[in-house]
Amino acid sequence: MQTGKDLFFEICRFLLVGGTATLVDYAVFYLFRQWLLSPAFFPAKAWDIFSLVSATAIGFCVGLLVNWILSVRFVFRAVKDKAESSSKKSFFIFAVIGLIGPGITEIGIVLLVHIFPQITLFGISSLFGLPWKEWFAKAIMTCIVLGWNYTGRKLLIFK
């Protein structure tokens, strides 16, 4: 049985691992959005949306892989069946829970980017060449998906 203290430290480890995976996600998102699939390549609106959605998906998938590896090894240490929690079946469930996240993220980012007005902070309208509203939309959706991921994984895999 997990104590309140154990659960607290598990959540702290989850946040640390999630933060690491999120940094990887954001770095890959930036790499693809700004450099590999840059809207500057083709000025068409369709390419801009394709670039945004693709960069978001690729970043999320790389972050998901980092998250799985660190979750199995570092976060969920107090599980009933360690072998079962790190099995292919558990990875599949982990991935399905994770893949629902990009759906939530994609819909949220596209909606928020189109709803948010142009944002200027300290006289600057972008960060690393991307508009602030894209970064804010990504951050908001990250928080929402964080709650989904912990709850789903804790209840279905790492009991």
Contacts in CASP RR format, 6 or more apart in sequence:
PFRMAT RR
TARGET T0000
AUTHOR 0000-0000-0000
METHOD contacts of the structure
MODEL  1
MQTGKDLFFEICRFLLVGGTATLVDYAVFYLFRQWLLSPAFFPAKAWDIF
SLVSATAIGFCVGLLVNWILSVRFVFRAVKDKAESSSKKSFFIFAVIGLI
GPGITEIGIVLLVHIFPQITLFGISSLFGLPWKEWFAKAIMTCIVLGWNY
TGRKLLIFK
2 10 0 8 1.000
2 78 0 8 1.000
6 78 0 8 1.000
10 75 0 8 1.000
10 76 0 8 1.000
10 77 0 8 1.000
10 78 0 8 1.000
11 150 0 8 1.000
13 74 0 8 1.000
13 75 0 8 1.000
14 71 0 8 1.000
14 75 0 8 1.000
14 150 0 8 1.000
17 67 0 8 1.000
17 70 0 8 1.000
17 71 0 8 1.000
17 74 0 8 1.000
17 75 0 8 1.000
18 67 0 8 1.000
18 70 0 8 1.000
18 146 0 8 1.000
20 66 0 8 1.000
20 70 0 8 1.000
21 63 0 8 1.000
21 64 0 8 1.000
21 66 0 8 1.000
21 67 0 8 1.000
21 70 0 8 1.000
22 63 0 8 1.000
22 142 0 8 1.000
24 59 0 8 1.000
24 62 0 8 1.000
24 63 0 8 1.000
24 66 0 8 1.000
25 59 0 8 1.000
25 60 0 8 1.000
25 62 0 8 1.000
25 63 0 8 1.000
25 142 0 8 1.000
26 59 0 8 1.000
26 138 0 8 1.000
28 55 0 8 1.000
28 58 0 8 1.000
28 59 0 8 1.000
28 62 0 8 1.000
28 63 0 8 1.000
29 55 0 8 1.000
29 56 0 8 1.000
29 58 0 8 1.000
29 59 0 8 1.000
29 138 0 8 1.000
30 55 0 8 1.000
30 128 0 8 1.000
30 130 0 8 1.000
31 55 0 8 1.000
32 51 0 8 1.000
32 54 0 8 1.000
32 55 0 8 1.000
32 58 0 8 1.000
32 59 0 8 1.000
33 51 0 8 1.000
33 52 0 8 1.000
33 55 0 8 1.000
33 130 0 8 1.000
33 134 0 8 1.000
34 128 0 8 1.000
34 129 0 8 1.000
34 130 0 8 1.000
37 50 0 8 1.000
37 51 0 8 1.000
37 54 0 8 1.000
37 55 0 8 1.000
38 51 0 8 1.000
39 47 0 8 1.000
39 48 0 8 1.000
39 51 0 8 1.000
41 47 0 8 1.000
49 110 0 8 1.000
52 109 0 8 1.000
52 110 0 8 1.000
52 113 0 8 1.000
52 134 0 8 1.000
53 106 0 8 1.000
53 110 0 8 1.000
56 102 0 8 1.000
56 105 0 8 1.000
56 106 0 8 1.000
56 109 0 8 1.000
56 138 0 8 1.000
57 102 0 8 1.000
57 106 0 8 1.000
60 101 0 8 1.000
60 102 0 8 1.000
60 105 0 8 1.000
61 102 0 8 1.000
64 95 0 8 1.000
64 98 0 8 1.000
64 99 0 8 1.000
67 149 0 8 1.000
68 91 0 8 1.000
68 94 0 8 1.000
68 95 0 8 1.000
71 94 0 8 1.000
71 153 0 8 1.000
71 158 0 8 1.000
72 85 0 8 1.000
72 86 0 8 1.000
75 158 0 8 1.000
76 85 0 8 1.000
76 153 0 8 1.000
76 154 0 8 1.000
76 157 0 8 1.000
76 158 0 8 1.000
79 85 0 8 1.000
79 158 0 8 1.000
79 159 0 8 1.000
80 159 0 8 1.000
84 90 0 8 1.000
85 157 0 8 1.000
85 158 0 8 1.000
90 157 0 8 1.000
93 156 0 8 1.000
93 157 0 8 1.000
94 153 0 8 1.000
94 157 0 8 1.000
97 148 0 8 1.000
97 149 0 8 1.000
97 152 0 8 1.000
97 153 0 8 1.000
97 156 0 8 1.000
97 157 0 8 1.000
98 145 0 8 1.000
98 149 0 8 1.000
100 148 0 8 1.000
101 145 0 8 1.000
101 148 0 8 1.000
101 149 0 8 1.000
104 141 0 8 1.000
104 144 0 8 1.000
104 145 0 8 1.000
104 148 0 8 1.000
105 138 0 8 1.000
105 141 0 8 1.000
105 142 0 8 1.000
105 145 0 8 1.000
108 137 0 8 1.000
108 140 0 8 1.000
108 141 0 8 1.000
109 134 0 8 1.000
109 137 0 8 1.000
109 138 0 8 1.000
109 141 0 8 1.000
112 133 0 8 1.000
112 136 0 8 1.000
112 137 0 8 1.000
112 140 0 8 1.000
112 141 0 8 1.000
113 133 0 8 1.000
113 134 0 8 1.000
113 137 0 8 1.000
116 133 0 8 1.000
116 136 0 8 1.000
116 137 0 8 1.000
117 133 0 8 1.000
118 125 0 8 1.000
118 131 0 8 1.000
118 133 0 8 1.000
119 125 0 8 1.000
119 131 0 8 1.000
119 132 0 8 1.000
119 133 0 8 1.000
119 136 0 8 1.000
120 132 0 8 1.000
121 132 0 8 1.000
124 132 0 8 1.000
125 131 0 8 1.000
125 132 0 8 1.000
126 132 0 8 1.000
127 135 0 8 1.000
END
